[in-house]
Amino acid sequence: AAQARNNCRRVRDGRFFFFLISATAKMEMKMEECEVIDLYELHYSDLSSSTKVDSIMEALGANGPGLLAVTGIPNSSNLRSYLLPLARNLSLLDRLTRNRILKD
């Protein structure tokens, strides 16, 4: 049970719970042993706001949960349907080609 406690984290975004667990902790995990992480939510229009920079850095920094949800993205449905297949194609490339593409 102690190992499960170290390997699982429960992420709450206000509507859903997501469980991130390691394969070794899967069988041992108990819901009450998981750490609850609050998801930092930011609207797309606030991304250019200099007042939000500190909040973003805190959420993504070493002491923050490392999770940031951006909401209200214009045309997100179209972007998702275009980009998700490309993500799969990128993942299937050999490592050197993929690294070259990502660095450009």
Residue frames as a rotation matrix with the C-alpha (Angstrom) as fourth column:
ALA 1
0.565 0.825 0.000 0.00
0.825 -0.565 0.000 0.00
0.000 0.000 -1.000 0.00
ALA 2
0.357 -0.506 -0.785 2.88
0.189 -0.784 0.591 2.38
-0.915 -0.359 -0.184 0.72
GLN 3
-0.714 -0.624 0.318 4.24
0.399 0.011 0.917 1.81
-0.576 0.781 0.241 -2.77
ALA 4
-0.118 0.766 0.631 0.83
0.973 -0.036 0.226 2.53
0.196 0.641 -0.742 -4.25
ARG 5
0.674 0.373 -0.638 0.65
0.573 -0.809 0.132 5.79
-0.467 -0.455 -0.759 -2.33
ASN 6
-0.099 -0.825 -0.556 3.94
0.019 -0.561 0.828 6.92
-0.995 0.072 0.071 -3.89
ASN 7
-0.862 -0.343 0.373 2.94
0.304 0.238 0.922 5.91
-0.405 0.909 -0.101 -7.41
CYS 8
-0.211 0.845 0.492 -0.55
0.943 0.043 0.331 7.31
0.259 0.534 -0.805 -7.85
ARG 9
-0.905 0.018 -0.425 -1.93
0.117 -0.950 -0.289 10.80
-0.409 -0.312 0.857 -8.11
ARG 10
-0.051 0.952 0.303 -5.53
0.961 0.129 -0.244 11.84
-0.272 0.279 -0.921 -8.52
VAL 11
-0.962 -0.271 0.031 -6.12
0.263 -0.888 0.377 14.88
-0.075 0.371 0.926 -10.70
ARG 12
-0.060 0.985 -0.164 -9.32
0.832 -0.042 -0.553 16.86
-0.551 -0.170 -0.817 -10.25
ASP 13
-0.908 -0.209 0.363 -10.54
0.389 -0.739 0.549 19.36
0.153 0.640 0.753 -12.83
GLY 14
-0.753 0.658 -0.012 -13.92
-0.558 -0.648 -0.518 20.09
-0.348 -0.383 0.855 -11.25
ARG 15
0.257 0.873 -0.415 -15.87
-0.966 0.233 -0.107 17.63
0.003 0.429 0.903 -13.38
PHE 16
0.781 -0.051 -0.623 -13.77
-0.171 0.941 -0.291 14.52
0.601 0.333 0.726 -13.76
PHE 17
0.546 -0.693 0.470 -11.17
-0.554 0.122 0.823 12.60
-0.628 -0.710 -0.317 -11.83
PHE 18
0.641 -0.461 -0.614 -8.15
-0.461 0.409 -0.788 11.28
0.614 0.788 0.050 -13.70
PHE 19
0.827 -0.392 0.404 -5.96
-0.193 0.477 0.858 8.60
-0.528 -0.787 0.319 -12.20
LEU 20
0.486 -0.783 -0.389 -2.27
-0.628 -0.003 -0.778 8.46
0.608 0.622 -0.493 -13.09
ILE 21
0.675 -0.201 0.710 -0.75
-0.538 0.525 0.660 5.29
-0.505 -0.827 0.246 -11.72
SER 22
-0.378 -0.839 -0.392 2.21
-0.924 0.319 0.209 3.07
-0.050 0.441 -0.896 -12.39
ALA 23
0.101 0.394 -0.914 1.73
-0.523 0.802 0.288 -0.53
0.846 0.449 0.287 -13.48
THR 24
-0.653 -0.416 -0.633 3.15
0.262 0.661 -0.704 -1.84
0.711 -0.625 -0.323 -10.20
ALA 25
-0.954 0.294 0.065 0.75
-0.191 -0.425 -0.885 0.25
-0.233 -0.856 0.461 -8.13
LYS 26
-0.545 0.791 -0.279 -2.32
-0.602 -0.138 0.787 -0.60
0.584 0.596 0.551 -10.18
MET 27
-0.086 0.525 -0.847 -3.37
0.290 0.826 0.483 -3.61
0.953 -0.204 -0.224 -8.13
GLU 28
-0.461 -0.213 -0.861 -2.53
0.869 0.090 -0.487 -1.99
0.181 -0.973 0.144 -4.79
MET 29
-0.891 0.013 0.454 -4.05
0.012 -0.999 0.051 1.44
0.454 0.051 0.890 -5.38
LYS 30
-0.173 0.865 -0.471 -6.80
0.978 0.094 -0.187 2.61
-0.118 -0.493 -0.862 -3.10
MET 31
0.253 0.339 0.906 -8.60
0.637 -0.763 0.108 5.83
0.728 0.550 -0.409 -3.94
GLU 32
0.979 0.200 -0.029 -8.13
0.151 -0.625 0.766 7.37
0.135 -0.754 -0.643 -0.50
GLU 33
0.398 -0.905 -0.154 -4.36
0.619 0.141 0.772 6.97
-0.677 -0.402 0.616 -0.76
CYS 34
0.012 -0.380 0.925 -4.01
0.963 -0.246 -0.113 9.22
0.271 0.892 0.363 -3.80
GLU 35
-0.592 -0.278 -0.757 -2.88
0.466 -0.884 -0.040 12.81
-0.657 -0.377 0.653 -3.63
VAL 36
0.489 0.806 0.334 -5.46
0.808 -0.275 -0.521 15.23
-0.328 0.525 -0.785 -5.06
ILE 37
-0.692 -0.712 -0.114 -4.03
0.567 -0.635 0.524 17.77
-0.446 0.298 0.844 -7.48
ASP 38
0.378 0.812 -0.445 -6.03
0.285 -0.560 -0.778 20.82
-0.881 0.167 -0.443 -8.49
LEU 39
-0.089 -0.314 0.945 -5.89
0.991 0.065 0.115 21.58
-0.097 0.947 0.305 -12.18
TYR 40
-0.408 -0.091 -0.909 -5.03
0.137 -0.990 0.038 25.18
-0.903 -0.109 0.416 -13.05
GLU 41
0.111 0.566 0.817 -7.45
0.954 0.170 -0.247 26.38
-0.279 0.807 -0.521 -15.73
LEU 42
-0.492 -0.342 -0.800 -6.76
0.090 -0.935 0.344 29.37
-0.866 0.098 0.491 -17.96
HIS 43
0.655 0.738 0.165 -8.90
0.310 -0.064 -0.949 30.84
-0.689 0.672 -0.270 -20.71
TYR 44
0.175 -0.587 0.790 -7.23
0.982 0.159 -0.099 31.24
-0.067 0.793 0.605 -24.09
SER 45
0.601 0.129 0.789 -7.83
0.380 -0.915 -0.139 35.01
0.703 0.383 -0.599 -24.13
ASP 46
0.962 -0.240 0.130 -5.83
-0.228 -0.448 0.865 35.33
-0.149 -0.861 -0.485 -20.90
LEU 47
0.602 -0.776 0.186 -2.66
0.780 0.622 0.072 33.82
-0.171 0.102 0.980 -22.39
SER 48
0.049 -0.594 0.803 -1.44
0.635 -0.602 -0.484 37.23
0.771 0.533 0.348 -23.54
SER 49
0.833 0.337 0.440 -2.11
-0.108 -0.680 0.725 38.79
0.543 -0.651 -0.530 -20.12
SER 50
-0.194 -0.979 0.060 1.09
-0.178 -0.025 -0.984 39.66
0.965 -0.201 -0.170 -18.29
THR 51
-0.101 0.217 0.971 -0.78
-0.978 -0.201 -0.057 39.40
0.183 -0.955 0.232 -14.98
LYS 52
0.864 0.496 0.082 -1.29
-0.502 0.857 0.111 35.67
-0.015 -0.137 0.990 -15.54
VAL 53
0.279 -0.835 -0.475 2.40
-0.433 0.332 -0.838 34.87
0.857 0.439 -0.269 -16.07
ASP 54
-0.537 -0.504 0.676 3.09
-0.814 0.100 -0.572 34.33
0.221 -0.858 -0.464 -12.36
SER 55
0.248 0.727 0.640 0.10
-0.782 0.541 -0.311 32.00
-0.572 -0.423 0.703 -12.02
ILE 56
0.859 0.026 -0.511 1.18
-0.412 0.626 -0.662 30.01
0.303 0.780 0.548 -15.07
MET 57
-0.087 -0.984 -0.157 4.75
-0.517 0.179 -0.837 29.70
0.852 0.008 -0.524 -13.84
GLU 58
-0.408 0.005 0.913 3.52
-0.896 0.192 -0.401 28.62
-0.177 -0.981 -0.073 -10.41
ALA 59
0.622 0.740 0.256 1.24
-0.647 0.670 -0.365 25.95
-0.442 0.061 0.895 -11.90
LEU 60
0.894 -0.285 -0.346 3.96
-0.113 0.604 -0.789 24.59
0.434 0.744 0.507 -14.17
GLY 61
0.133 -0.912 0.387 6.88
-0.811 -0.324 -0.486 25.12
0.569 -0.249 -0.784 -11.79
ALA 62
-0.616 -0.549 -0.565 8.61
-0.162 0.790 -0.591 22.68
0.771 -0.272 -0.576 -9.48
ASN 63
-0.967 0.247 0.063 6.22
-0.038 0.105 -0.994 23.31
-0.252 -0.963 -0.092 -6.59
GLY 64
-0.251 0.919 -0.303 3.05
-0.921 -0.323 -0.219 23.40
-0.299 0.224 0.928 -8.70
PRO 65
0.354 0.487 0.799 0.96
-0.262 0.871 -0.415 20.48
-0.898 -0.063 0.436 -9.94
GLY 66
-0.716 -0.697 0.035 2.50
-0.131 0.183 0.974 20.71
-0.686 0.693 -0.223 -13.42
LEU 67
-0.407 0.679 0.611 -0.92
0.891 0.442 0.104 20.76
-0.200 0.587 -0.785 -15.03
LEU 68
-0.654 0.250 -0.714 -2.43
-0.230 -0.965 -0.128 23.58
-0.721 0.081 0.688 -17.01
ALA 69
-0.224 0.670 0.708 -5.70
0.886 0.443 -0.139 23.40
-0.406 0.596 -0.692 -18.94
VAL 70
-0.907 -0.015 -0.421 -6.32
-0.151 -0.921 0.358 26.04
-0.393 0.388 0.834 -21.58
THR 71
-0.202 0.928 0.312 -10.02
0.731 0.355 -0.582 26.55
-0.651 0.111 -0.751 -22.30
GLY 72
0.594 0.621 -0.511 -11.88
0.154 -0.712 -0.686 28.53
-0.789 0.329 -0.518 -24.94
ILE 73
-0.559 -0.828 -0.049 -9.43
0.043 -0.087 0.995 27.87
-0.828 0.554 0.084 -27.77
PRO 74
0.215 0.657 -0.723 -10.91
-0.749 -0.364 -0.554 29.12
-0.627 0.660 0.413 -31.06
ASN 75
0.451 0.082 -0.889 -11.45
-0.812 0.451 -0.370 26.35
0.371 0.889 0.270 -33.64
SER 76
-0.279 -0.636 0.719 -10.20
-0.877 0.474 0.080 23.72
-0.392 -0.608 -0.690 -31.18
SER 77
0.459 0.514 0.725 -12.34
-0.172 0.852 -0.495 21.01
-0.872 0.102 0.479 -32.75
ASN 78
0.974 -0.127 -0.188 -10.84
-0.185 0.038 -0.982 21.63
0.132 0.991 0.013 -36.20
LEU 79
0.169 -0.976 0.137 -7.33
-0.930 -0.204 -0.306 21.85
0.327 -0.075 -0.942 -34.79
ARG 80
-0.063 -0.139 0.988 -7.77
-0.690 0.721 0.057 18.61
-0.721 -0.679 -0.141 -32.85
SER 81
0.753 0.424 0.502 -9.04
0.021 0.748 -0.663 16.67
-0.657 0.510 0.555 -35.87
TYR 82
0.841 -0.513 -0.172 -6.08
-0.312 -0.200 -0.929 17.94
0.442 0.835 -0.328 -37.91
LEU 83
0.093 -0.917 0.387 -3.31
-0.920 -0.228 -0.318 17.60
0.380 -0.327 -0.865 -35.30
LEU 84
0.365 0.064 0.929 -4.12
-0.688 0.691 0.223 14.26
-0.627 -0.720 0.296 -33.64
PRO 85
0.965 -0.060 0.255 -3.40
0.202 0.791 -0.578 12.18
-0.167 0.609 0.775 -36.76
LEU 86
0.553 -0.817 0.166 -0.17
-0.289 -0.375 -0.881 14.14
0.782 0.439 -0.444 -37.22
ALA 87
0.207 -0.448 0.870 0.84
-0.977 -0.041 0.212 13.32
-0.059 -0.893 -0.445 -33.64
ARG 88
0.726 0.092 0.681 0.45
-0.153 0.988 0.030 9.63
-0.670 -0.126 0.731 -34.39
ASN 89
0.899 -0.415 0.143 2.51
0.240 0.192 -0.951 9.96
0.367 0.889 0.272 -37.56
LEU 90
0.355 -0.787 0.506 5.20
-0.707 -0.580 -0.406 11.80
0.612 -0.213 -0.761 -35.60
SER 91
0.351 -0.181 0.919 5.31
-0.814 0.426 0.395 9.07
-0.463 -0.886 0.002 -32.95
LEU 92
0.863 0.045 0.503 5.87
0.136 0.939 -0.316 6.41
-0.487 0.341 0.804 -35.63
LEU 93
0.760 -0.647 -0.064 8.94
-0.355 -0.330 -0.875 8.12
0.545 0.687 -0.480 -37.09
ASP 94
0.308 -0.750 -0.585 12.41
0.769 0.559 -0.311 6.92
0.560 -0.354 0.749 -36.16
ARG 95
0.495 -0.080 -0.865 14.02
0.779 -0.401 0.483 8.77
-0.386 -0.912 -0.136 -33.27
LEU 96
-0.553 -0.814 -0.181 16.52
0.627 -0.548 0.554 10.81
-0.550 0.193 0.813 -35.30
THR 97
-0.622 0.404 0.671 13.93
0.528 -0.417 0.740 12.06
0.578 0.814 0.046 -37.79
ARG 98
0.465 0.849 -0.253 11.48
0.743 -0.218 0.632 12.89
0.481 -0.482 -0.732 -35.00
ASN 99
0.209 -0.471 -0.857 14.15
0.772 -0.459 0.441 14.83
-0.601 -0.753 0.268 -33.07
ARG 100
-0.808 -0.525 0.267 15.11
0.566 -0.566 0.599 16.77
-0.163 0.635 0.755 -36.19
ILE 101
-0.232 0.820 0.524 11.47
0.560 -0.328 0.761 17.76
0.795 0.470 -0.383 -36.81
LEU 102
0.626 0.550 -0.552 10.87
0.747 -0.221 0.627 18.78
0.223 -0.805 -0.550 -33.21
LYS 103
-0.060 -0.736 -0.674 14.01
0.751 -0.478 0.455 20.91
-0.657 -0.479 0.582 -33.05
ASP 104
-0.724 -0.221 0.653 13.19
0.657 -0.507 0.558 22.88
0.207 0.833 0.512 -36.21
